Amino acid sequence: MTVLEERKTLIGLINEATLAGSRQTPACEVLGLSARTVQRWQSGEPDAVDGRSLRRYEPPHKLSADERAEVLAVANSAEFGHLPPSQIVPRLADQQRYIASESTFYRVLKAEKQLAHRRSERPVKACGKPRAVRADAPNQLYSWDITYLPAMIRGQYFYLYLFMDVFSRKIVGWQVYAEESSAQASEVLKDLCAREAIQPNQVILHSDNGGPMKGATMLATLQSLGVMPSLSRPGVSNDNPYSESLFKTLKYRPAYPLAAFDTVFAARGWVAGLVRWYNHEHRHSAIRFVTPAQRHANLDRDILDRRAMLYKAARERHPLRWKGATRNWQRIHVVHLNPDHAEQNSAIAQPRHQERKAA
């Protein structure tokens, strides 16, 4: 409770703080007052007595200091130190001992900052971001993953192994099997490297941390082919965004079958048509709406140049229909995977710079 002169001084300090731009609630907290108390002082009679009570209520059934110490001693004892309160209290009851309720155990442990998992756990390993990699031509950076395809038997699936070129977005290798295994992924990779004429130390292959990706057979194949591995952080799908985006494109197509595949051969037939559409018909938004096959064969440069000339001629015919630059048909020369902040900002700023230059 404050006397009248002290209350006036506190109100003056709070008014000074609010006039300087502070909010009333934090200003009251600095002085140890509630905003509601100050509002009551300001709205009441100037000479009114402070109506706050000096009484501090304590529940009559509150644990004493000795009882709290006993709760902590039991919870941290050799017998119960590895158990949560939900396991301690029933064991105490079996011993015909009642010290406190389960909720009280939790409350006391929380107040002492001891409410944590009471079990043996592996130490946390620091997982840094995968190293930033970039590609400025096909067959420099691949990404791969495995996704499920529904089978007729509930709980069973077919597995689509899919390898893509990150620069061109082309699906360069795929296969459907009835199970997941590192050995089968290795066979797909060997066939892919032979068809694309991949030389040692030419390609970086990025994937997540699944079993087939880190299997001994796959790692041995990577070493024998001279393919450099790159792995995502555990549980971070954003580190493998290109494969995740590709699977969504494939599975959200209207042609995606509603019924499950009855055999692995039926699944392979459907995927073959899907890959043909994706590589040779689908205009990919991230590569200026050319097909992945066109970009993989380095045909996209001429295609984009012809589009730019077409738009330039259209603007010259009707200049009043164009308020700013024409559509950006500039080729994307570099693709980044898990870029650092500086590289990411540079990649974002590059198209804007090109648009200003074109204008």
C-alpha positions in Angstrom: 0.0 0.0 0.0 1.3 3.4 -0.9 0.8 6.8 0.7 -0.7 9.7 -1.2 2.5 11.5 -2.0 4.2 8.4 -3.2 1.2 7.5 -5.3 1.3 10.9 -7.0 5.0 10.5 -7.7 4.4 7.1 -9.3 1.5 8.4 -11.5 3.7 11.3 -12.6 6.5 8.9 -13.6 4.1 6.8 -15.6 2.5 9.8 -17.3 6.0 11.0 -18.2 6.9 7.6 -19.7 3.7 7.4 -21.8 4.2 10.9 -23.1 7.6 9.8 -24.2 6.1 7.0 -26.3 6.0 4.1 -23.9 2.9 1.9 -23.4 1.3 2.1 -20.0 1.4 -1.6 -19.1 5.2 -2.0 -19.5 5.8 1.3 -17.6 3.7 0.0 -14.7 5.6 -3.3 -14.7 8.9 -1.5 -14.3 7.5 0.1 -11.1 6.1 -3.2 -9.8 2.5 -2.1 -10.3 -0.4 -3.5 -12.4 -1.9 -1.3 -15.1 -5.4 -1.9 -13.5 -4.2 -0.4 -10.2 -2.8 2.7 -11.9 -6.0 3.1 -13.9 -8.0 3.0 -10.6 -5.8 5.6 -9.1 -6.2 7.9 -12.1 -10.0 7.6 -12.3 -10.7 7.9 -8.6 -10.6 10.8 -6.2 -7.2 12.5 -6.1 -6.9 12.2 -2.3 -8.5 8.7 -2.0 -6.7 6.1 0.1 -5.0 3.3 -1.7 -7.5 0.4 -1.5 -5.1 -2.4 -2.1 -4.9 -5.0 0.6 -1.7 -6.0 2.3 -2.9 -9.5 2.8 -1.2 -12.3 0.9 -3.2 -15.5 0.7 -1.5 -18.8 1.1 -3.6 -22.0 0.8 -3.8 -23.9 4.1 -2.9 -27.2 2.5 0.3 -25.9 0.9 3.3 -28.2 1.2 5.8 -27.2 3.9 9.4 -26.8 3.1 10.2 -30.2 4.6 7.5 -31.9 2.5 8.8 -30.3 -0.7 12.3 -31.4 0.2 10.9 -35.0 0.7 9.2 -34.9 -2.7 12.5 -33.9 -4.4 14.5 -36.4 -2.4 12.2 -39.3 -3.5 12.0 -38.1 -7.1 15.8 -37.9 -7.3 16.6 -41.1 -5.4 18.5 -44.0 -6.9 15.2 -46.0 -6.9 13.0 -43.4 -8.7 15.5 -41.0 -10.3 14.9 -42.6 -13.8 11.1 -42.6 -13.6 8.5 -39.9 -14.2 6.0 -39.0 -11.5 3.3 -41.1 -13.3 5.5 -44.2 -12.4 6.7 -43.0 -9.0 3.3 -42.5 -7.4 2.0 -46.0 -8.1 5.2 -47.6 -6.8 5.0 -45.6 -3.6 1.4 -46.8 -3.2 2.6 -50.4 -3.5 5.0 -49.6 -0.7 2.2 -48.2 1.4 3.7 -44.7 1.2 1.9 -41.5 0.3 4.0 -38.4 0.0 2.1 -36.3 -2.5 -0.2 -36.6 -5.6 1.1 -37.1 -9.1 0.3 -33.6 -10.1 2.1 -32.2 -7.0 5.2 -34.2 -8.0 5.0 -32.7 -11.4 4.5 -29.2 -10.0 7.4 -29.4 -7.6 9.7 -30.8 -10.2 8.7 -28.0 -12.7 9.4 -25.3 -10.1 12.9 -26.8 -9.6 13.4 -27.0 -13.4 13.7 -30.8 -13.2 10.8 -31.6 -15.4 12.6 -33.3 -18.3 12.7 -36.8 -19.8 14.0 -39.2 -17.2 15.5 -41.8 -19.4 18.8 -42.6 -21.2 19.0 -40.8 -24.5 21.6 -40.4 -27.1 23.4 -37.1 -27.0 22.2 -34.6 -29.5 24.4 -34.4 -32.6 24.9 -31.1 -34.3 23.6 -31.3 -37.9 24.8 -28.5 -40.1 23.2 -27.4 -43.4 24.4 -29.5 -46.4 27.0 -27.7 -48.4 25.7 -25.4 -51.0 26.1 -26.8 -54.6 25.3 -25.3 -57.9 24.9 -26.4 -61.5 25.3 -24.4 -64.7 24.9 -27.2 -67.2 23.3 -30.7 -67.4 24.8 -33.7 -65.8 26.4 -31.8 -63.0 23.9 -32.2 -60.1 21.4 -35.0 -59.7 18.7 -35.5 -57.1 16.9 -38.8 -56.3 14.3 -40.2 -54.0 11.8 -43.1 -53.7 8.0 -42.7 -53.5 5.2 -45.1 -52.9 2.7 -46.3 -55.6 -0.4 -48.1 -54.4 -0.8 -51.8 -54.8 -3.9 -54.0 -54.7 -3.0 -55.5 -51.4 -3.7 -53.2 -48.4 -0.5 -52.2 -46.7 1.8 -53.2 -49.6 3.2 -50.7 -52.2 5.3 -50.5 -55.3 8.3 -48.2 -55.1 9.2 -45.7 -57.8 12.9 -44.9 -57.9 13.4 -41.5 -59.6 16.6 -39.7 -60.6 16.4 -36.1 -62.0 18.9 -33.6 -63.3 18.5 -30.5 -61.1 19.7 -28.1 -63.8 17.3 -29.2 -66.5 14.7 -30.9 -64.3 14.7 -33.9 -66.7 14.0 -37.3 -65.3 17.2 -39.1 -66.3 16.6 -42.5 -64.7 13.7 -44.3 -63.1 12.4 -47.8 -62.2 9.5 -49.4 -60.3 10.3 -52.3 -57.9 8.2 -54.3 -55.4 10.6 -53.4 -52.6 13.0 -50.8 -51.4 16.7 -51.8 -51.5 20.1 -50.2 -51.9 21.1 -52.8 -54.5 18.2 -52.0 -56.8 18.9 -48.3 -56.5 22.5 -49.0 -57.5 21.4 -50.8 -60.7 19.3 -47.8 -61.7 22.3 -45.5 -61.1 24.6 -47.7 -63.1 22.3 -47.7 -66.1 21.8 -44.0 -65.8 25.5 -43.2 -65.8 26.1 -45.4 -68.8 23.3 -43.8 -70.8 24.4 -40.2 -69.9 28.1 -41.0 -70.3 28.9 -39.8 -66.8 32.7 -39.5 -66.1 34.2 -39.9 -62.6 33.9 -36.8 -60.4 31.4 -35.2 -62.8 28.1 -35.5 -60.9 27.0 -34.8 -57.4 24.1 -37.0 -56.3 21.9 -35.5 -53.6 19.3 -37.5 -51.6 17.7 -37.7 -48.2 18.9 -40.0 -45.3 16.8 -43.1 -46.2 18.1 -46.6 -45.9 18.5 -47.2 -49.6 20.4 -43.9 -49.9 23.0 -44.8 -47.3 23.1 -48.6 -47.9 26.5 -50.2 -48.3 25.8 -51.3 -51.8 24.8 -47.8 -52.9 27.8 -46.2 -51.3 30.1 -48.7 -53.0 28.5 -48.0 -56.3 28.9 -44.3 -55.9 32.6 -44.8 -55.1 33.1 -47.1 -58.1 31.4 -44.7 -60.5 33.1 -41.6 -59.1 29.7 -40.0 -58.2 30.0 -37.6 -55.3 27.2 -38.1 -52.6 25.3 -35.3 -50.9 22.9 -36.0 -48.0 20.1 -34.0 -46.4 19.9 -33.4 -42.7 17.8 -36.1 -40.8 14.2 -35.2 -40.8 14.6 -32.0 -43.0 12.7 -32.6 -46.3 13.5 -29.0 -47.4 17.1 -30.1 -48.0 15.9 -32.2 -51.0 13.3 -29.9 -52.5 13.6 -30.8 -56.2 12.7 -34.5 -55.7 9.8 -33.6 -53.4 8.4 -31.0 -55.9 8.7 -33.5 -58.7 6.7 -36.2 -56.8 4.0 -33.6 -56.2 3.8 -32.7 -59.9 3.5 -36.4 -60.8 1.0 -37.4 -58.2 -1.3 -34.4 -58.6 -1.8 -34.8 -62.3 -5.4 -35.5 -63.5 -4.0 -38.7 -65.1 -2.9 -40.1 -61.8 -4.8 -43.4 -61.4 -7.5 -43.6 -58.7 -7.3 -47.4 -58.6 -4.3 -49.2 -57.3 -1.9 -51.0 -59.6 -2.4 -54.8 -59.7 1.1 -55.7 -60.9 4.5 -54.1 -61.0 4.4 -54.2 -64.8 1.2 -52.1 -64.8 2.9 -49.6 -62.6 5.9 -49.5 -64.8 3.7 -48.9 -67.9 2.0 -46.0 -66.3 5.2 -44.4 -65.1 6.8 -44.7 -68.6 3.9 -42.6 -70.0 4.2 -40.2 -67.2 7.9 -39.7 -67.6 7.5 -39.2 -71.4 4.9 -36.5 -70.7 7.0 -34.8 -68.1 10.3 -34.7 -70.1 8.9 -33.9 -73.5 5.5 -32.1 -73.1 5.5 -30.4 -69.7 6.6 -26.8 -69.8 8.3 -26.3 -66.4 7.7 -23.0 -64.6 11.1 -22.9 -63.0 13.0 -23.0 -66.3 11.0 -20.4 -68.2 8.4 -22.8 -69.4 10.5 -25.0 -71.7 10.4 -28.8 -71.4 13.1 -30.5 -69.3 14.2 -32.4 -72.4 14.8 -29.2 -74.4 16.8 -27.7 -71.5 18.8 -30.9 -71.1 19.7 -30.8 -74.8 20.7 -27.1 -74.5 17.8 -26.1 -76.9 16.2 -23.8 -74.5 18.5 -20.8 -75.3 17.2 -20.6 -78.9 13.6 -21.1 -77.8 13.8 -18.4 -75.3 15.5 -16.0 -77.7 12.8 -16.5 -80.3 10.1 -15.8 -77.6 11.9 -12.6 -76.6 12.0 -11.4 -80.2 8.4 -12.3 -80.7 7.4 -10.2 -77.6 9.7 -7.3 -78.7 8.0 -7.2 -82.1 4.6 -7.3 -80.5 5.5 -4.3 -78.3 6.8 -2.4 -81.3 3.6 -2.9 -83.1 1.4 -1.7 -80.2 3.6 0.2 -77.7 0.7 1.7 -75.9 -0.4 -1.8 -74.7 2.8 -2.2 -72.8 3.4 -0.2 -69.6 6.7 -1.8 -68.6 9.1 -4.4 -69.7 7.9 -7.4 -71.7 7.8 -10.9 -70.2 11.1 -12.1 -68.9 12.4 -14.8 -71.3 16.0 -14.6 -70.0 17.6 -18.0 -69.6 18.3 -19.2 -66.1 22.0 -20.0 -66.2 22.6 -21.3 -62.7 20.6 -23.5 -60.3 21.4 -23.8 -56.6 20.8 -26.5 -54.1 20.7 -25.6 -50.4 22.3 -22.2 -51.2 23.9 -20.0 -48.6 22.1 -16.7 -47.9 24.4 -14.6 -50.1 23.9 -17.0 -53.1 20.2 -17.2 -52.6 19.8 -13.4 -52.5 21.9 -13.1 -55.6 19.8 -15.7 -57.4 16.6 -13.8 -56.5 18.0 -10.4 -57.5 19.4 -11.6 -60.9 16.0 -11.9 -62.7 14.9 -8.4 -61.4 18.2 -6.9 -62.7 17.6 -8.5 -66.1 14.1 -7.1 -66.2 15.3 -3.6 -65.4 18.0 -3.9 -68.1 15.4 -5.1 -70.6 13.2 -2.1 -69.8 
